[in-house]
Amino acid sequence: MKVTVAKTAGFCYGVKRAVELAETTAQAERPCVMLGPVIHNQAVIHRLEGMGMTVAERVEAVPAGATVVLRSHGEGRAVYQALEAKGAKIVDATCPNVSRIHLLARTAQEEGRRVIIIGAAGHPEIQAIAGWCREPLIFQDGQALADYFSTHGEEAKKPLTMLCQTTSTQEVWNFCAENAKKLCTNIKIFDTICNATCARQSEAQRLALQNDAVIVIGGRDSANTKRLYELCGALCSHTVWIEGPDELDMAQFEKGACVAVTAGASTPAWIIKEVNDKMNEENMVIEESFEEMLEKSIKTLHTGEKVTGMVTAITPTEIYVDLGTKHAGYIPVAELTDDPTVKVEDLVKVGDEIETCVVRVNDAEGVVTLSKKRLDSVKSWDDVEKASEEHTTVEGVVTEENKGGVVVSVKGVRVFVPASQTGIPRDQPMTELLKQKVKLRITEVNRARRRVVGSIRAVTAAERAEKAAEVWNNIEEGKRYRGVVKSLTSYGAFVDIGGVDGMVHVSELSWSRIKHPSEVVNPGDEVEVYVISFDPEKRKISLGMKDKSQDPWANFVDSCKVDDTVKVRVVKLMTFGAFAEVVPGVDGLIHISQLADHRVDKPADVVKEGDEVEVKITDIDYDKKKVSLSIRALLDEAQRTDDGEDGAVVASADGESTEVAPDFEAEAEEAPATEE
């Protein structure tokens, strides 16, 4: 009997991460609680309980101040808030792929979009996603989605965002996406199926077609294991589902049959190994058993293979490595690193464990040539592929610019970022990114063509969305922020206060009268602002910059009073008079009737903007903060002084002098009150 073990069987990255976090926490923290099973595998849960960790099905059952491990399926916003209220220390074991879906759901909610989730309504992962948005629509498949929108046409016209459970099948998702595009007029669609799940299901289907029987290992309450069983069962009639070696009955397999073994994402390697060992005891020929793979990696060496050994000696030209085989391994210094300035002693020391790859095997001489830098290159490609599959963020340095975008070096791998994904506006050069360290997401990997494409903008957008959510959750009137001026308009300046842009109106930029915001700030300036008002529904924030402690009106009142003569600067001409700055931030009005001791047709005939003139303060309205000024009053006083009389003298039409009373109400209407 021949057995083939699937290469993708067992823990995926997210589950492995969750179990490792749980084990580390169980050993270090007390009391330690997992909120629901960390993964869907009873053997793993029993093992964690044996390490001192308890299971709480509800938040209410969590002891105050306990350390709580959140399961890989994730939890809704309300659970985090409830645990924080209890003073619990949270260890978040949520799968990174699921966390990304939470962010998408939360962002959709903030954008006013209703969320559609494709998956099993009762599954913990779906319930957690639903906890990050209000009133989501959950559909098992594309037919359920089509039935709903065919009877709820008004919902199909609303803004929507569609997501899916990570373990959903591509076939179901594609059918849902096609229906959604046909039925909905304003929808954003995000394919959130986990690539690891797709790879496991594809390999399982291939093995089911190639073998006489299939053994699926995994917990009975594991959704992805159940799906593996269904997929294999549809292609191979002899498919069995077991949780561990105790359920394996070898009598049900015919002699000489070919059997494939696969396992769900929540099945640990040690359970697969126990099943493997039981088959081995039954004298079955197991292809790629755990023991054989281990023996192969240690005892048999092949060009390009990754091996681990211990550094035994270092010379100026090479490093000797003990691989635990009959071959003596060595690394030429040229194969250690690409950096010629680095000393060998700074990279490795005798006794260090080192990973390398086999470059050449010389059986005749019993030596094997190794290379660390080639392995690093391979590992870098592995890391890049992994980042692409898991939608994680990587860092790199921008090394060059070309017509289509920029090239970023990520662990030695060249990643092309199209101009549209750099985040740089079209009218700005991309040279400002050169030699800069940037964060990006890998969007495409073609290892055969050595082509990798990434997006800087995707990371920036995600970070901005998180920061925006933080701002809107904590914003309040009067709160102060340190922000950056993003752009200017004729009516004000837009300031980024951390993922959200607010507007500072031109009147709130300075106490002094200004014609354009550029007189005070420029794009890129760091400024301190405070919230005047905000509207969460319209996503608008009104900001101020003026220092309230330096109120110009208070300075004016302290230094000026009615009948004072002051020098002012004309700042604006109107049809009814001229506004003049008395002190910075306080303007007064010189009514057209008070600009001269004769009738004035328009203010521009007497003064122009920028002129400095002496005026008399004729009135101060303290309640409305308005000031009335007069040039004529000073001219009249000068005339009376010259004539020695109280009346003013004006010229009549025939050239003779006529004395008139200093009351100009008959000649001009009363000057309107001035604004601050």
C-alpha positions in Angstrom: 0.0 0.0 0.0 1.4 3.4 -1.0 0.7 6.6 0.9 1.3 10.2 -0.2 1.2 13.0 2.4 0.0 16.4 1.1 2.7 19.0 1.3 0.1 21.6 2.4 -1.3 19.4 5.2 -1.6 20.9 8.6 -1.2 24.3 10.2 -1.4 27.4 8.1 0.6 30.5 9.0 -2.3 32.1 11.0 -3.1 29.0 13.0 0.5 28.2 13.7 1.0 31.8 14.9 -2.1 31.5 17.2 -1.0 28.3 18.8 2.6 29.6 19.4 1.2 32.7 21.0 -1.1 30.6 23.2 1.6 28.3 24.3 4.0 31.1 25.1 1.3 32.9 27.1 0.3 29.8 28.9 3.8 29.3 30.2 4.3 33.0 31.2 1.0 34.3 32.5 -1.4 33.5 35.3 -4.4 33.5 35.3 -4.5 32.8 31.6 -7.7 32.4 29.7 -8.5 31.7 26.0 -11.8 33.3 24.9 -13.3 30.4 23.1 -11.1 27.7 21.5 -8.0 29.3 20.0 -8.3 26.9 17.0 -10.8 24.2 16.1 -8.9 21.2 17.4 -9.7 19.5 20.7 -6.3 17.9 21.0 -4.6 21.3 20.9 -7.1 22.7 23.3 -6.5 19.8 25.8 -2.8 20.4 25.5 -3.1 24.1 26.3 -5.4 23.3 29.3 -2.7 20.9 30.5 -0.3 23.9 30.4 -2.6 25.8 32.8 -4.8 27.7 30.4 -8.6 27.7 30.9 -11.4 28.3 28.4 -14.0 31.0 28.8 -16.9 30.9 26.3 -18.1 34.4 27.2 -16.5 37.7 28.2 -18.5 37.6 31.4 -16.7 34.5 32.5 -13.2 36.1 32.2 -11.7 36.9 35.6 -10.9 40.6 36.1 -7.3 41.4 35.3 -6.6 38.1 33.6 -4.5 37.6 30.5 -6.9 36.7 27.6 -5.8 35.0 24.3 -8.2 35.9 21.5 -8.7 33.0 19.0 -7.4 32.9 15.5 -10.9 33.6 14.1 -10.9 37.0 15.7 -13.4 38.9 17.8 -15.7 41.9 17.2 -15.1 45.5 18.5 -17.5 45.0 21.5 -15.3 42.1 22.8 -12.2 44.2 22.9 -14.0 47.0 24.6 -15.5 44.6 27.2 -12.2 43.1 28.0 -10.5 46.5 28.3 -13.3 47.5 30.8 -12.4 44.4 32.8 -8.7 45.4 32.9 -7.8 42.3 31.0 -4.4 41.9 29.2 -5.2 41.0 25.6 -3.0 38.7 23.6 -4.4 39.0 20.1 -4.0 35.7 18.2 -6.3 36.8 15.3 -5.0 35.5 12.0 -3.5 38.5 10.1 -5.7 37.7 7.1 -8.8 37.9 9.3 -7.5 41.2 10.8 -7.3 42.6 7.3 -11.0 41.8 6.8 -11.8 43.5 10.1 -10.1 46.7 8.8 -12.0 46.5 5.5 -15.3 46.1 7.3 -14.5 49.0 9.7 -13.4 51.2 6.9 -16.6 50.5 4.9 -18.7 51.4 8.0 -16.8 54.7 8.3 -17.4 55.4 4.6 -21.2 54.9 5.1 -21.2 51.6 3.1 -23.2 48.5 4.1 -21.1 45.3 4.4 -21.9 42.1 2.6 -20.1 39.0 4.0 -20.0 35.7 2.1 -19.7 32.7 4.5 -21.4 30.6 7.1 -23.4 32.9 9.4 -22.7 30.8 12.5 -19.0 30.5 12.0 -16.8 32.4 14.6 -14.9 34.2 11.9 -18.1 35.6 10.3 -19.4 36.6 13.7 -16.2 38.5 14.4 -16.2 40.3 11.0 -19.8 41.3 11.6 -18.8 42.8 15.0 -16.8 45.5 13.1 -19.8 47.0 11.2 -23.5 47.6 11.7 -26.2 45.5 10.2 -24.1 43.5 7.7 -25.7 41.2 5.1 -24.5 37.6 5.4 -25.0 35.1 2.5 -23.9 31.5 2.4 -23.5 31.5 -1.4 -24.2 33.5 -4.6 -27.8 32.2 -5.0 -28.8 33.5 -1.5 -27.2 36.9 -2.5 -29.1 37.0 -5.8 -32.4 36.0 -4.1 -32.1 38.8 -1.6 -31.3 41.6 -4.0 -33.9 40.5 -6.5 -36.5 41.3 -3.8 -34.7 44.3 -2.2 -33.9 46.4 -5.2 -33.6 49.6 -3.1 -30.7 48.0 -1.2 -28.8 47.2 -4.4 -28.6 50.9 -5.1 -26.9 51.8 -1.8 -23.1 51.9 -1.3 -21.9 48.4 -0.5 -18.7 46.6 0.3 -18.4 42.8 -0.2 -16.0 40.5 1.7 -15.7 36.8 2.3 -14.7 34.2 4.9 -11.0 33.3 4.4 -12.0 29.6 4.0 -14.6 30.2 1.3 -14.0 28.5 -2.0 -13.0 30.4 -5.1 -15.9 28.9 -7.0 -18.5 30.2 -4.5 -16.8 33.6 -4.3 -16.6 34.0 -8.1 -20.3 33.3 -8.4 -21.1 35.8 -5.7 -18.9 38.5 -7.2 -20.5 38.0 -10.7 -24.0 38.3 -9.2 -23.1 41.3 -7.1 -21.6 43.2 -10.1 -24.8 42.6 -12.1 -27.3 43.5 -9.3 -25.6 46.3 -7.3 -24.8 49.7 -8.7 -22.3 51.0 -6.1 -20.3 48.1 -4.7 -16.6 47.6 -3.7 -15.5 43.9 -3.9 -12.5 42.6 -2.0 -11.3 39.0 -2.5 -10.4 38.0 1.1 -10.0 34.2 0.5 -6.8 33.0 2.1 -4.3 31.8 -0.5 -3.1 29.0 1.9 -6.6 27.6 2.0 -6.9 27.7 -1.8 -3.5 25.9 -2.1 -4.5 23.2 0.4 -7.9 22.6 -1.3 -6.4 22.4 -4.7 -3.7 19.9 -3.7 -6.3 17.8 -1.9 -8.5 17.7 -5.0 -5.5 16.7 -7.1 -4.6 13.9 -4.7 -8.2 12.7 -4.6 -8.2 12.2 -8.3 -4.9 10.4 -8.3 -5.5 8.0 -5.4 -7.8 5.1 -4.5 -8.6 6.6 -1.0 -8.1 9.8 0.9 -7.7 10.3 4.7 -8.6 13.8 5.9 -7.3 14.6 9.4 -8.8 17.4 11.5 -11.3 18.4 14.2 -15.0 17.7 13.7 -15.9 21.4 14.4 -13.3 22.7 11.9 -15.0 24.3 8.9 -11.9 24.1 6.6 -11.4 20.4 7.5 -15.1 19.8 6.7 -14.6 21.5 3.4 -11.6 19.4 2.5 -13.6 16.3 3.3 -16.4 17.5 1.0 -14.1 18.4 -1.9 -12.2 15.1 -1.7 -15.4 13.1 -1.2 -16.8 14.5 -4.4 -13.8 13.2 -6.4 -12.9 10.0 -4.5 -15.7 7.8 -3.1 -13.4 6.3 -0.5 -12.7 9.4 1.6 -12.5 9.1 5.4 -12.4 11.8 8.1 -10.5 11.2 11.3 -9.5 13.4 14.2 -6.4 11.3 15.2 -4.7 7.9 14.9 -7.2 6.2 17.3 -9.9 6.5 14.7 -7.8 5.1 11.9 -9.0 1.6 10.8 -6.4 0.1 8.4 -8.8 -2.8 7.6 -10.9 -0.6 5.5 -8.2 0.0 2.9 -7.5 -2.6 0.2 -4.1 -4.2 -0.1 -2.0 -2.4 -2.8 -4.3 0.7 -2.7 -2.8 4.2 -3.2 -3.9 6.4 -0.2 -3.5 10.2 0.1 -3.3 12.0 3.4 -4.3 15.6 4.0 -5.2 17.7 7.0 -7.0 20.9 7.9 -5.3 24.1 8.8 -6.0 23.5 12.5 -4.3 20.1 12.6 -0.9 20.2 14.3 2.1 18.4 12.8 2.4 16.0 15.8 -1.1 14.5 15.1 -0.2 14.0 11.4 3.0 12.4 12.5 1.1 10.0 14.9 -1.2 9.0 12.0 1.9 8.6 9.8 3.6 6.4 12.5 0.5 4.1 12.7 0.5 3.6 9.0 4.2 2.8 9.1 3.6 0.2 11.8 1.1 -1.4 9.4 4.0 -1.9 6.9 2.6 0.6 4.5 5.0 2.2 1.9 4.8 5.9 2.9 6.0 8.4 0.3 7.7 11.4 2.0 7.1 10.3 5.6 8.4 12.6 8.3 11.3 10.3 9.1 12.3 10.0 5.5 12.1 13.7 4.9 14.3 14.3 8.0 16.8 11.6 6.9 16.9 13.1 3.5 17.6 16.6 4.6 20.4 15.5 6.9 22.1 12.5 5.2 21.6 13.1 1.5 22.8 16.4 0.0 21.7 17.8 -3.4 22.7 21.0 -5.2 20.3 23.8 -4.3 19.2 22.2 -1.1 18.9 24.1 2.1 21.0 22.7 5.0 21.8 23.7 8.6 25.2 23.2 10.2 27.6 24.6 12.9 30.6 26.8 12.1 33.7 24.9 13.2 36.5 27.2 11.8 37.0 30.5 10.1 39.9 31.4 7.7 40.5 34.5 5.6 39.1 32.7 2.5 36.4 30.3 3.8 34.2 29.2 6.7 34.1 25.5 7.6 30.7 24.1 8.6 29.8 20.7 10.2 26.6 19.4 8.5 26.4 16.2 10.5 27.1 14.1 7.4 30.1 12.4 5.9 30.7 15.5 3.8 32.8 18.4 5.0 31.1 21.7 4.2 32.7 25.0 3.6 31.5 28.5 2.5 33.8 30.6 0.4 33.9 34.2 1.7 32.6 35.4 -1.6 29.5 33.3 -1.0 28.9 34.7 2.5 27.8 38.2 1.7 27.6 40.7 -1.1 29.0 43.5 1.1 32.8 43.7 0.6 33.2 46.1 3.6 31.9 43.6 6.1 34.3 41.5 8.1 33.7 37.7 8.3 34.1 37.8 12.1 31.3 40.3 12.3 28.9 37.9 10.6 29.7 34.5 12.0 31.6 33.0 14.9 32.8 29.5 15.7 30.0 27.6 17.3 27.2 29.6 15.5 24.5 27.6 13.8 24.1 28.8 10.2 21.7 28.1 7.3 23.1 27.7 3.8 22.3 26.1 0.5 24.3 23.5 -1.4 26.2 24.9 -4.4 28.2 21.8 -5.3 28.7 18.3 -4.0 32.0 16.5 -4.5 31.6 12.9 -3.4 35.1 12.0 -4.5 36.7 14.4 -2.1 33.9 14.3 0.4 33.3 18.0 0.5 30.3 20.2 -0.3 30.5 23.9 -1.3 27.9 26.0 0.4 26.5 29.5 -0.1 24.7 31.8 2.4 24.0 34.7 0.2 22.2 32.5 -2.3 20.1 31.1 0.4 19.4 34.6 1.6 18.2 35.4 -1.9 15.9 32.4 -1.9 14.6 33.2 1.5 14.0 36.8 0.4 11.9 35.5 -2.5 10.0 33.2 0.0 9.4 36.2 2.3 8.1 38.3 -0.6 5.8 35.5 -1.8 4.6 35.0 1.8 4.0 38.7 2.1 2.0 38.6 -1.1 -0.1 35.7 0.1 -0.8 37.1 3.6 -1.2 40.7 2.5 1.4 41.8 5.0 3.5 45.0 4.8 7.2 44.9 3.9 9.9 47.5 4.0 12.5 48.4 1.4 14.6 51.2 0.0 13.8 53.0 -3.3 16.8 52.4 -5.5 15.8 53.9 -8.9 13.2 55.7 -10.9 12.0 54.9 -14.4 9.2 56.1 -16.7 6.6 53.8 -15.2 7.4 54.1 -11.5 10.1 53.3 -9.0 12.1 50.2 -8.0 12.2 49.2 -4.3 14.8 46.8 -3.0 13.1 44.4 -0.5 15.7 42.1 1.1 17.6 42.2 -2.2 14.5 41.5 -4.3 13.7 44.2 -6.9 10.0 45.3 -6.5 8.5 47.5 -9.2 6.0 50.1 -7.9 3.9 51.7 -10.7 3.7 55.5 -10.6 0.0 55.3 -9.7 0.9 53.2 -6.6 3.7 55.4 -5.3 1.3 57.9 -3.7 3.0 60.8 -5.4 0.7 63.2 -7.3 1.1 63.2 -11.1 2.4 66.7 -11.2 5.2 66.0 -8.8 8.5 64.1 -9.6 9.1 60.7 -8.0 12.7 61.5 -7.4 11.9 62.6 -3.9 11.4 58.9 -3.1 14.9 57.9 -4.1 17.0 56.4 -1.3 14.0 56.7 1.0 12.9 53.8 3.2 9.3 52.9 2.4 6.6 50.5 3.4 4.7 48.6 0.7 2.4 45.7 0.0 3.3 43.0 -2.6 0.5 42.8 -5.1 2.0 40.4 -7.7 4.8 37.8 -7.7 6.0 35.8 -10.7 9.1 33.9 -9.6 9.6 32.3 -13.0 9.9 35.7 -14.7 11.5 37.3 -11.5 8.9 39.9 -11.6 7.4 41.5 -8.4 5.0 44.4 -8.2 4.1 46.4 -5.1 2.1 49.3 -3.9 3.2 52.0 -1.5 -0.2 53.7 -1.7 -2.0 50.6 -0.3 0.0 50.8 2.9 -0.5 54.6 3.2 -4.2 54.2 2.6 -4.5 51.5 5.2 -2.5 53.5 7.8 -4.5 56.6 7.0 -7.8 54.7 7.5 -6.6 53.4 10.9 -5.5 56.9 12.0 -8.7 58.4 10.7 -10.8 56.0 12.7 -8.7 56.9 15.8 -9.3 60.6 15.2 -13.1 60.2 14.7 -13.4 58.0 17.8 -11.7 60.5 20.1 -12.4 63.9 18.5 -14.1 66.7 20.6 -14.5 70.4 20.4 -11.5 72.3 21.7 -9.1 69.4 21.4 -5.7 70.4 20.1 -3.8 68.5 17.4 -0.4 68.8 15.8 -1.0 68.7 12.0 0.6 69.3 8.6 -0.7 71.8 6.0 -1.8 69.7 3.0 -3.1 72.4 0.6 -4.3 76.0 0.4 -7.4 77.6 -1.2 -8.5 81.2 -1.4 -10.8 80.6 1.6 -8.5 78.7 3.9 -6.0 75.9 4.5 -6.5 72.1 4.8 -4.6 70.5 7.6 -4.0 66.7 8.1 -4.4 66.0 11.8 -3.6 62.3 11.5 -5.5 60.6 8.7 -8.2 63.2 8.6 -8.1 66.6 6.9 -9.8 69.6 8.6 -10.1 73.1 7.3 -8.8 76.3 8.9 -10.9 79.1 7.5 -8.9 82.2 6.4 -10.5 84.1 9.3 -9.2 81.6 11.8 -5.6 81.6 10.6 -4.5 84.9 12.1 -5.8 87.7 14.2 -4.6 90.1 11.5 -6.6 90.6 8.3 -5.0 88.6 5.5 -5.9 88.3 1.8 -4.7 84.7 1.3 -3.7 81.8 3.6 -0.2 81.8 2.0 0.6 84.9 4.1 0.5 82.7 7.2 1.2 79.1 6.2 2.5 77.0 3.3 1.9 73.3 2.3 4.1 71.0 4.4 4.2 73.4 7.4 3.7 71.8 10.8 1.1 73.7 12.8 -0.9 73.5 16.0 -4.7 73.6 15.6 -7.8 73.1 17.7 -11.2 71.8 16.9 -13.9 74.4 16.5 -16.7 72.1 15.3 -17.1 68.7 13.5 -19.8 66.8 11.6 -19.2 63.0 11.7 -21.9 62.3 9.1 -20.5 64.7 6.5 -16.9 63.9 7.6 -16.1 67.6 8.0 -13.9 69.2 10.7 -13.6 73.0 11.2 -10.2 74.0 12.8 -8.7 77.1 14.3 -5.1 78.4 14.6 -5.5 81.8 16.3 -4.0 81.9 19.8 -7.0 82.7 22.1 -4.7 83.9 24.8 -3.6 86.8 22.6 -7.0 88.4 22.0 -6.3 91.6 20.0 -9.5 93.2 21.3 -8.2 93.0 24.8 -5.0 94.6 23.8 -6.9 97.3 21.9 -9.2 98.1 24.9 -6.2 98.3 27.2 -4.4 100.8 25.0 -7.1 102.9 23.2 -10.3 104.8 24.1 -12.8 107.2 22.5 -11.3 110.5 21.3 -7.8 109.1 21.0 -5.8 109.9 17.9 -4.1 106.9 16.4 -2.2 106.1 13.3 -3.9 103.3 11.3 -3.3 101.3 8.0 -6.0 101.2 5.4 -6.6 97.5 4.6 -9.8 97.4 2.6 -12.0 99.8 0.5 -15.7 99.5 0.3 -18.4 101.6 -1.3 -19.5 103.0 2.0 -16.0 103.7 3.4 -12.6 102.2 4.3 -11.5 99.6 6.9 -8.3 100.3 8.7 -6.2 98.2 11.1 -6.0 100.0 14.5 -3.9 97.3 16.1 -3.1 93.9 14.7 -6.4 92.0 14.7 -8.7 94.9 15.3 -10.1 96.9 12.3 -12.2 100.1 12.5 -14.4 101.7 9.9 -13.8 105.2 8.5 -17.2 105.9 7.0 -17.2 107.7 3.6 -18.6 110.8 5.3 -15.6 110.8 7.7 -12.8 110.5 5.1 -12.5 114.2 4.4 -14.0 117.6 5.2 -15.8 117.7 1.9 -18.2 115.4 0.0 -16.4 112.2 -1.3 -17.9 110.3 -4.2 -15.9 107.1 -3.5 -13.2 106.2 -0.9 -10.6 105.6 -3.5 -10.6 109.3 -4.3 -9.1 110.0 -0.8 -7.2 106.9 0.3 -5.9 103.6 -1.1 -5.1 100.2 0.5 -1.8 100.3 2.4 -2.0 104.0 3.3 -1.1 105.0 6.8 -3.3 107.8 8.1 -4.1 109.5 11.4 -7.6 109.1 12.7 -9.7 109.9 15.7 -11.6 107.1 17.5 -15.1 108.4 17.6 -17.0 105.4 19.0 -16.3 101.9 20.5 -19.0 99.3 20.8 -17.6 97.0 23.5 -20.4 94.4 23.2 -20.2 94.0 19.4 -16.4 94.7 19.3 -16.8 97.5 16.7 -14.8 100.7 16.3 -15.7 103.9 14.4 -12.9 106.1 13.1 -12.8 109.6 11.5 -10.2 111.6 9.5 -12.7 114.4 9.2 -12.8 114.9 12.9 -9.1 115.7 13.0 -9.4 118.1 10.0 -12.3 119.9 11.7 -10.3 120.3 14.9 -7.4 121.7 13.0 -9.7 124.1 11.1 -11.2 125.4 14.4 -7.8 125.9 15.8 -6.8 127.9 12.8 -10.0 130.0 12.9 -10.2 130.3 16.7 -13.9 129.4 16.5 -15.9 126.3 17.3 -17.6 126.1 13.9 -16.0 124.7 10.8 -15.6 126.8 7.6 -16.4 125.3 4.2 -16.4 126.9 0.8 -19.7 127.9 -0.7 -20.5 127.7 -4.4 -19.8 131.5 -5.0 -16.4 131.2 -3.3 -17.4 133.0 0.0 -16.8 131.3 3.3 -19.8 130.0 5.3 -19.7 128.9 8.9 -21.5 125.6 9.6 -22.1 123.6 12.8 -19.9 120.5 13.3 -23.0 118.2 12.7 -22.7 116.2 9.5 -25.8 114.1 9.9 -27.6 116.2 7.3 -24.8 115.6 4.8 -24.1 111.9 5.2 -25.8 108.9 6.7 -24.5 107.6 9.9 -21.4 105.3 9.4 -22.4 101.6 9.8 -20.8 99.8 12.7 -17.5 98.1 11.9 -16.6 94.4 12.4 -13.6 93.2 14.4 
